[in-house]
């Protein structure tokens, strides 16, 4: 087939099945892997079976047409293969028993009994499995972004600001470790759950961020990722009602998601925070964020954690009628507290933006210039972008233009690149 469409008998275009397959698989991949992993108890095998389902779709859909529920079709195809695999294992184990040999441990265990404290959610099980302490922190996050976010290795590498081979090795080794250590596919309880919680929160936040501002591709937003992350945060808050940081993360994501309707123009062009029409912000999500932040405060046993501080920053924006009237002094203070609690060059960069609104672009530029030699920010496009904005406000358009052009060359997102090039052009020759 040539192009993306064929002509139907009535003249209407018929979508190319290959395009539909790529789109559906990208969206449904995490759910397919999660459902299959519950059956085979091995995320590596689950990924292979999901890929087998994709191959079957590539063979059948162009011939038979795209099914009415393509996501359900892929899930059913992958699960059917998983059940066949488990049956073959069971038959092999039975034959070994008949021969008087020991039964191998590869047979999948029966389904767990229902439990009032259990969340029947395969995606959440997959998060906790991928965040098992047998993996390094970097491997946990990379694997979960791959499995839950459906991100490619290059996308994860850009999100981490590390080389692609490094990410690929982390993912392969993580899946092998989970398999060789027989890590159970489950939501843990008691001390095991507490041990994995911090990593789970970080992973959910990174998944949301990839949807909120995609590292690559033609679209700035990937709403499906934001929705998955927000849903996981809400369910985690229901599962762990006494954990302050769980409620804080949920609050942060509610506040961030509330801005989605105003973050892009009709043609998909990104709209910066200062230019957004705040009447388009989803006040229902803002209210949910406020309620979640209140719960975080009520359950906090000590000083606010990193997610509580970030949620408080988002709340300042949510309460402000416009960009200029935002309580920037409070935001600068909150970022200062966050820098003390969880030091990070990115936190300092955000603090510089707040300082620019309270003390002016000069002091803020000093903070930013102090970050230019940070190894982790050398490929981070927002550093030259912020620097360009500060230089422009200081009346140095030629230097600002160079910074915006450098930022455009660093981003992997087409929409963001267009925005940065437009900002460079606005600076003049």
N, C-alpha and C positions, 0 to 999 in steps of 0.2 A: 504494500500500500504506500502511496506517495502522500506526503503531507500528514496533517493531524486529523483529517476528516474524509469520509466518503459521502457520496450522495445517496439518500434513501429514495425509494420510489416516488415519494411525494415532493422530492427536491430538497428536503431539509438535510443539513449535514449530520452525519453519524460519527460520533467520537471514535478516534482510533483506539482500539483496545489496548495497544501498547502504552499509550499515554495514560489510560485509565489504570492499567496494571501498576505502572510506576507510581502514580499518585496514591492509589489505594494502599499499595504495599508500604509506602513511606508512612502513611497515617496509621495503618493497622499493625505494623510490624511489632511494636511493643506488646500489644495485646495478644497477638499470635504466639510470640515467644513465651509470654507469661502463662498462657493456657497450656501450651505444650510442656513447659518446664514442670508444671504441677504433675503431669502424667509421667514423664521420664526421669524427673529429679536430676537433671543435668542441663545447665544452661547452654553449654557448648553443643550438645546433641539437639537441644531445642532450636538453636539457631540454624543448624543444618536442616532440620525438618521444615522449618519456616521457609528456608531457601528452596527446598524441594517443592513446597506448595507454590512458590512463585514460578518455578519452572513449569509446573503443571498448568498454571494460569496462562503462561506465555504460549503453551501449546494449544490449550482449549479455547480460550476467550476469542482469539482472532477467528477461529472456526465457528464457534457456537454463539458468540456474542457475549457481552459483559453481563454477568448475572445481576438480578435486581438488588441483591445485597452482597456486593463484592467482598466486603470485609468478613462477613459471616462465611462466605464460600472459602476464603483463604484459611480462616480459623478451622473450619470443619475439615478441609483437606489436610492441614498439618496435624490436627488432632487424630484423624484417622490413621495417618502414618505412625503417630506416636503409640496409639493403641496396638497396632500391628507389631511394632517393635517390642513392646512390653509382653505381648502374648508369645512372641518368639523366645524371649528371655525365659518366660515361665515354662514353656515347653522344654527348653534346653535344661532348665533346672530340674524339671520332673524326670527327664531321662537320666540325668546324672544320679538322682536319688534312687531310681530303679536299678542303676548299675552299682549302687552302694558307695558312690562318691559323695564328697561334701558338696552342698549346694553353694553356688557362688553368691556373692552379696550384691550382684548387679540387678536382681529382680526388684522392681519398684514396689514399695510398701503399699498397703491398702490405704484408702482415703482416711484422713483423720476423722475421729468422731466430732460431732458438733460440740462447740463450747461457747458459753455465753460471753466469754472474754475474747472470742476469736473474731477477726474481720475476714469475711469470705470475699477476699479481693486479691486476685492473682497478681495484679500489678504491684500492690503493696508487699505481698510476699516476695516478689522479685526484687524489690528495693532492698528489703532486709537481708535477703540472701546475698545479693551483690555487695552489701556493706558488711559482710562478715569480718571479724577481726583477724582472720588468717590472712587477709589481704592488706597491703599497704594502703594508706589513705589515698594516694594518687591512683592506685589500681581500682579501688572501690568506686571512686568518682568516675573514672574513665569507663569502667565496665557498665555502670548504671546509666550513664549518658548514652552508651551504645545500645543497651538493652531497653531501657525505658524511654529514652528520647529518640531512639532510632537514628542517631546521628552517625555520620560517616567518620572515619578516622581523620581526614583533613579538617572537618568541622570541629572535632574535639581538640585537635592539635591547636587550632586557632583560639579556641576558648581557653585553653591552658597556657597559651603562649609558649609551647614547646614543640620540638621537631616531630613530624609525623611518625618516623620509625619508633620513636620513644613511646608514643601512644599505642601504636600497633603491638609492640612488645608487651606493654602493660596489660592490654586486653587479652592477648593469647595466654600469657602466664597466669592471669587471674582466673580464666576459665579452666585452665589445667589444674590449678591449685584447688578450686572448688570441687572438681571431679575427684582428684586423688585423695582429698581429705574427707570425702563423703559428706559435704555440708548439706544439711537438710533444707529442703525448700519450704520455709515456714516463716511465720511471724513469731519471733522468740518472746519469751516471758521472763519476768524477774530480772536478775542481774544481767543476763545476756542481752535483753532488750535495752537496758540502760547503757550498756557498753557500746552499742551500735548507734545510739540515737544521734549523737553529734554528727557522725558521718552521713546518716540518713537525711538530716536537715540540710546539710551542705549540698548533698546531691539534688534534693528537691529544688533548692534555690537555684542551682546551676541549670537545671532543666528549665525552670521558669525563665531565667535570664536568656537562654538560647531562643525561647519563643518570643520574649519581649523585645529583643534586638538581635536578630539572627546574625551569626558571624559570617555567613556566606549565602549566596543565592540571589534571586531576583526580588524577593520579598523581604521587607524589613521586619515584618511581624510573622510569626508562626503560631497563630492562636491555639492550635491543637496542643502544642507543648505547654503553653500557659494554662490551658484548661486542665490538662493531666496533672501538672504540678500543683495547681490550686486545689484540685479534688483530693490529691494525695495529702496535702497539708491539712485540709479540713478533716479527713478521715483519721489522720494521725492525731489531731487535736482531740477528736472524740475518743480515740483509743487511750490517750494519755492525758486525761483532764487536769492532772496536777502538775504538769510540766510547763513551766513558764515560757521557756524558749520555743516550745511547740506552738503555743498560742501566739507568740510574738512573730514567728515565721508566717503563720496563717494571716496575721494582721498585715504584715509587710506585703504579702502577695495580693491580699484583697485591695489594699491601697493602690498598688502598682497596676493591677488589672483594671481598676476603675477608670484609668486614663486611656484605655485602649481605643475607645471610639474617637478620641480627639488626637491620636498620635500619628495619624496619616491623613493626607488629603484624599479627595475622591479618586485621584489617579494613582494612589499608592505612595506618593511622595512623603517622606518623613516630616513631621511637624515637631519642632523643638519645644521643650517644656514652656519656655517663655512666650511662645507664640500660640499655644493651645487655647482653644475656646473652652474654658472650664465649665461652661453650661452643658457641655457634652459629656462631662465626666459622669460615670454611673454612680449616682448618689446611694443606690442600694448597696453597692459594693463598699463604698466609703463607710456607710453605717455598719456593715459587717466588720470592716477593719477596725473601727473604733471599739466595737464590742469585744473583738478578739484581743485588742491591745489592753482593754480594761481587765480581761481575764488573765492576761499575762502579768499585769501588775498585781492582781489579787493573789496569784499563786507564786509570786517571786519570793524566794527565801533569802535572797541577798541582793547585791547591787544588780541593776539591769544587765542582761547579757548582750552579746553583739546583735542578735536579731531584734531584741527589744529596742535597742538604740536606733537601729536602722528603721524600724517601724515608727519610732517617734519622729524621725526626720520626715518620713512619708506623711505622717499625720499633720505636720506643720504645713506641708504643701496642700494637703486635702482641705485644711481649714482656711487657707488664704484665698481671698477673692480674685487675686491676680498675682503675677510673678513678682512685681515690684513690692507689693504689700506683704509678701511672705515674711515670716519672722526669721530673717536670715541670721540674726545674732544667736537665736536659740539653736538653729541648725549648725552654725559654726561651733557652738559649745558641745552639741551632741557628737559632732564628728571628732572633736578633741577628746571626748570621753571614749569614743570608739577606737581612736588611734592608741589610747593608753591601754584599752582592754584587748584589742586585737590589732596590733600594728600591721599596716599594709600600705604600700605606695599608692594603691588605688584609693584608699581612705584619705590619704593626704591630698591626692588630686581633687577629690570631692570637697575636702575642707577648703582648698584653695578657692573653689568656685564660691563657697559661702563667704569666705573672707573678702572676695572681690566685691560682694554686694554690701558688705558692712564697712570695710575700710578702704575700698577702692581697688582698681586693677594693679596698682604698683606693688603693694604688699603681697597680693596674691601671686604676681609673677615671680617674686622672690621664692615663694614656696615651690612653684612649678619648676623653676630653674634648678632647684635643689634635687629634683627628681629625674633630670635628664640623663644622668649616668646610671640610673637603676637598671640592671640587666633585664629584669622581668618586664620593663616598660619600653624596651627598645623597639619592639614591634607592635606596641599598643597605640592604635590610631587616635585614641581620645587624648593622649598627652599632647601631641602637636595641635589637635583641634582646640583644646582649652587654651593652649598657649597662643594660638592664632587669635582667638576671641579677645584675650587680654591685650595683646599687642594692638589690635584694631581699636579697642577702647582707649588705648594710650596714644592714639594718633600716629601709629606706625604701620600704615597699610601695606607697604611693600614687604615688610617682614611677616606681617600677618598672612599675606597671600602665599608666601613660601611655606608657611606652617600648614595652611589648609591644603595646599597641593601635596605636601608630604603625608598628611593624614589620609588624603584620598588614595594615595598609593599604598597605604598600609592596610586599609580595610578590605575585607573579602566580600562585603555586601554591596551589590550593585546600586541599590537605592541610596545607601549612605554615601557611596562614592559620588553619585550625582549631586547630592546635597552639598558635600564638601567642595566639589569643583565649582558649584554655583557660588558658594561663599567666597572662594578664591577669586572668581571673576568679579564679584561685587567689590573687591578691594582695589580694582583698577589695574592698569598696566604696570 
